[in-house]
Amino acid sequence: MCGGLAIVAFAAGSWSRLALAGAVLVALTAAARCGPGWMLRTLWPLRWLLLFTLLLHLFLSPGYTLFGVAWLSRDGLRLGLLTCGQLGVAPWRRHC
């Protein structure tokens, strides 16, 4: 079931689909009686991956500029945040 949730998270191409996958994740963790602390401890080892994923999308994706600076992309920021959300939902296969 968790593998299927990871597949659904990476297949989500919009925020609404990712929110649905996140809601399923929260429901599964509530059913397993895992608290929010466990969820944050699961994401903590991924902090550098999430940060660099966001920065690479921000600096290297084409699109509209952000704050009038040519090397910052608003589209890259949106795509980077979506990708970080997908990475945040996908790795929850460990037990609490």
TIROMI-822146 format. One record per residue (C-alpha): residue number from 1; x, y, z. Coordinates in nm, 4 decimals. Layout:
[NUM,[X,Y,Z]]
...
//
This chain:
[1,[0.0000,0.0000,0.0000]]
[2,[0.2836,0.2404,0.0811]]
[3,[0.4540,0.1622,-0.2488]]
[4,[0.1313,0.2468,-0.4279]]
[5,[0.1124,0.5752,-0.2367]]
[6,[0.4657,0.6609,-0.3516]]
[7,[0.3665,0.5893,-0.7125]]
[8,[0.0559,0.8061,-0.6781]]
[9,[0.2620,1.0878,-0.5225]]
[10,[0.5079,1.0973,-0.8106]]
[11,[0.2321,1.0637,-1.0698]]
[12,[0.0536,1.3671,-0.9214]]
[13,[0.1070,1.6515,-1.1632]]
[14,[-0.0992,1.9102,-0.9792]]
[15,[-0.1414,2.0394,-0.6276]]
[16,[-0.4908,1.8932,-0.5908]]
[17,[-0.3732,1.5412,-0.6696]]
[18,[-0.0774,1.5787,-0.4362]]
[19,[-0.3093,1.7066,-0.1617]]
[20,[-0.5248,1.3977,-0.2080]]
[21,[-0.2182,1.1734,-0.1739]]
[22,[-0.1168,1.3708,0.1365]]
[23,[-0.4634,1.3240,0.2854]]
[24,[-0.4384,0.9494,0.2305]]
[25,[-0.0960,0.9579,0.3957]]
[26,[-0.2301,1.1423,0.6996]]
[27,[-0.5187,0.8954,0.7248]]
[28,[-0.2788,0.5992,0.7101]]
[29,[-0.0520,0.7458,0.9780]]
[30,[-0.3531,0.8182,1.1987]]
[31,[-0.4724,0.4595,1.1535]]
[32,[-0.1256,0.3369,1.2518]]
[33,[-0.1333,0.5708,1.5553]]
[34,[0.1768,0.7635,1.4499]]
[35,[0.1933,1.1245,1.5582]]
[36,[0.3135,1.4370,1.3797]]
[37,[0.6524,1.4066,1.5505]]
[38,[0.7133,1.0782,1.3733]]
[39,[0.6185,1.2362,1.0432]]
[40,[0.8689,1.5202,1.0938]]
[41,[1.1425,1.2792,1.2045]]
[42,[1.0899,1.0915,0.8798]]
[43,[1.1419,1.4080,0.6734]]
[44,[1.4435,1.5394,0.8674]]
[45,[1.7034,1.3168,0.6915]]
[46,[1.5734,1.4461,0.3569]]
[47,[1.6210,1.8167,0.4389]]
[48,[1.9266,1.8663,0.2154]]
[49,[1.7701,1.6780,-0.0752]]
[50,[1.4574,1.8920,-0.0489]]
[51,[1.6579,2.2147,-0.0247]]
[52,[1.8805,2.1379,-0.3238]]
[53,[1.5840,2.0171,-0.5286]]
[54,[1.4075,2.3462,-0.4660]]
[55,[1.7177,2.5545,-0.5409]]
[56,[1.7996,2.3711,-0.8639]]
[57,[1.4461,2.4168,-0.9915]]
[58,[1.4500,2.7820,-0.8861]]
[59,[1.7779,2.8610,-1.0643]]
[60,[1.7688,2.6319,-1.3677]]
[61,[1.4072,2.6105,-1.4830]]
[62,[1.2922,2.8445,-1.7600]]
[63,[0.9866,3.0600,-1.7152]]
[64,[0.8698,3.3918,-1.5785]]
[65,[1.1209,3.5774,-1.3651]]
[66,[1.0857,3.6213,-0.9922]]
[67,[1.1363,3.9667,-0.8368]]
[68,[1.2610,4.0953,-1.1731]]
[69,[1.5826,3.8939,-1.1445]]
[70,[1.6635,3.7099,-1.4663]]
[71,[1.8134,3.4011,-1.3033]]
[72,[1.5249,3.3318,-1.0612]]
[73,[1.2250,3.1539,-1.2102]]
[74,[0.8721,3.1726,-1.0696]]
[75,[0.7770,2.8633,-1.2683]]
[76,[1.0848,2.6878,-1.1325]]
[77,[0.9825,2.7784,-0.7789]]
[78,[0.6344,2.6334,-0.8320]]
[79,[0.7736,2.3178,-0.9910]]
[80,[1.0376,2.2856,-0.7189]]
[81,[0.7774,2.3139,-0.4435]]
[82,[0.5603,2.0524,-0.6154]]
[83,[0.8585,1.8186,-0.6496]]
[84,[0.9522,1.8700,-0.2843]]
[85,[0.5936,1.7886,-0.1902]]
[86,[0.6110,1.4700,-0.3934]]
[87,[0.9373,1.3760,-0.2258]]
[88,[0.7821,1.4500,0.1109]]
[89,[0.4841,1.2216,0.0571]]
[90,[0.6676,0.9325,-0.1082]]
[91,[0.9244,0.7996,0.1450]]
[92,[0.6871,0.7061,0.4279]]
[93,[0.7350,0.3346,0.4268]]
[94,[0.8929,0.2932,0.7689]]
[95,[0.6893,0.1874,1.0651]]
[96,[0.6446,0.4120,1.3661]]
//
